[in-house]
Amino acid sequence: MSWLSPEMADIVIQILKSLVIMLAVVVCGALLSWVERRLLGLWQDRYGPNRVGPFGAFQLGADMVKMFFKEDWNPPFVDKLIFTLAPVVAMSALLIAFVVIPVTPTWGVADLNIGLLFFFAMAGLAVYAVLFAGWSSNNKFALIGALRASAQTLSYEVFLGLSLMGIVAQVGSFNMRDIVDYQAQNVWFIIPQILGFATFFIAGVAVTHRHPFDQPEAEQEIADGYHIEYAGMKWGMFFVGEYIGIVMVSALLVTLFFGGWHGPFGLLPEVPFLWFALKTGFFIMLFILLRASLPRPRYDQVMAFGWKVCLPLTLINLLVTGALVLAAQ
Amino acid sequence: MEFAFYFSAGIAVLATLRVVTHTNPVHALLYFIISLLAVAMCFFSLGAPFAGILEIIVYAGAIMVLFVFVVMMLNLGSSTMAQERQWLKPGIWFGPAALSLVLLIELLYVLFSSDVTATITGESVDAKAVGVHLFGPYLLAVELASMLLLAALVAAFHLGRPEAKELS
């Protein structure tokens, strides 16, 4: 055991921790597919999937067996390289973005000085999944879905970045751990940055292409949009990627606006993970409740809302925050 | 760090070569995205994480989305690929390539004849230092760039206004 020096042991432990976080995020994303169907069912006065296992909890296993044994079929008219690449991007982009999330004081994958910007970069790259899937499918409905996605992206990406700049101005750092520490010492950002929270939450829903921003895959008009030609595990990767996006954005909302692993009023500092998980779970439920309760706007309405309401709001928020930060110095 | 720099620089050069030589426009754009990511990696390895991440956000995340959007709208099919193949005949690219080779040799000569001893030290420049420089000594360049962007914005608004559509 001579190779097991203290540094080596640290590296191995860090790698194991990162693997555990990655697996936890993927498993959460996969389990959400059952949680969402079950909750939607209960809210709509029906049962949802309740046959496999206690309360249908093993539905995920049944789904996986089904998807793995389905024929992995590429239609003859698709562009095979890009058709295969798109689901990989869909699943990995926001999963990689999770590395900047500090889960507890001791758990977290990477402590980047440019943590927040790293999330923006990965959110920007996640768009290519939809674009490439829509184009390579060589299908009218898929292409319309991809066009909607890119039009939407151009309208939400601007205020996605600007909505968080108020936080950066107050903390003076892009580092996620600095942001959490600042909130523990002062006040959670939900209070001073309420406008930033509102706009970032809207942009976050749009990043994951979830209801009410799911125009790229609107079932009623364009029959599932960009992933219409996908089957089997490739389709499953789009599906799991969407849920990973929900987990990611919920964790980010908790980290940026709700004090990360800290409890309210400094309660119970011994269980940081419990607070983090509780708050993240709350936002995941909020995502599902949004889908259950809101109608879907037209995509030109979404774009007009983004440019005419959210962008001015974030600019006002940034200006006021900047003035206050300067006045306090 | 030097290994990381040369590795990503090599990938950038290879990917850019494929951008030029590929006949399918969307595949060429895919290589272009990879080239931009590799350039961002170069910035990271040189110790400029802020510049690197902005390269990804602005170029790979925003500008390339527009490129892909337009190419998708044009729906370039097999006729474009045939035309590209026509353009990529040796007789057409040989002249420009030979002239560029002369420039490359000149560049290499200048690089190797001047005794610059700058090495990659691995120290990183944070966002604050970039901001202090941009709004300090380079303030005039920032203001000029913002005026240029404002002019472009006004022009785009003029072209896209609702009355312009009604007149035509």
Contacts between the chains, C-beta under 8 A, distances in Angstrom:
chain1	res1	chain2	res2	distance
A	79	B	24	7.9
A	79	B	26	7.3
A	81	B	27	7.0
A	82	B	26	6.7
A	82	B	27	7.4
A	82	B	30	6.8
A	85	B	30	7.8
A	112	B	49	7.8
A	113	B	49	6.6
A	113	B	124	7.6
A	113	B	126	6.1
A	113	B	127	7.8
A	114	B	49	5.1
A	114	B	50	6.3
A	114	B	53	5.0
A	114	B	127	7.0
A	117	B	50	7.6
A	117	B	53	4.4
A	117	B	54	7.5
A	117	B	57	6.7
A	118	B	53	6.3
A	120	B	53	7.8
A	120	B	57	5.1
A	120	B	61	7.3
A	121	B	53	5.5
A	121	B	56	4.1
A	121	B	57	5.1
A	121	B	60	7.7
A	121	B	61	6.2
A	123	B	61	7.6
A	124	B	56	6.9
A	124	B	57	5.6
A	124	B	60	6.7
A	124	B	61	2.2
A	124	B	62	6.5
A	124	B	65	7.6
A	125	B	56	7.2
A	125	B	60	6.4
A	125	B	61	6.1
A	127	B	61	7.4
A	127	B	65	5.7
A	128	B	33	7.2
A	128	B	65	7.7
A	128	B	68	7.4
A	131	B	65	7.0
A	131	B	68	5.3
A	131	B	69	7.4
A	131	B	72	7.0
A	132	B	26	7.9
A	132	B	30	7.8
A	132	B	68	8.0
A	134	B	72	7.4
A	135	B	26	6.1
A	135	B	68	7.6
A	135	B	72	4.8
A	136	B	26	7.8
A	143	B	72	6.8
A	143	B	75	8.0
A	146	B	72	6.5
A	147	B	69	7.3
A	147	B	72	7.0
A	147	B	73	7.2
A	150	B	65	5.7
A	150	B	66	8.0
A	150	B	68	7.2
A	150	B	69	4.4
A	150	B	72	7.8
A	151	B	69	7.9
A	153	B	65	6.0
A	154	B	62	7.7
A	154	B	65	6.9
A	154	B	66	7.3
A	157	B	61	7.2
A	157	B	62	6.3
A	161	B	57	7.6
A	172	B	128	8.0
A	174	B	127	6.3
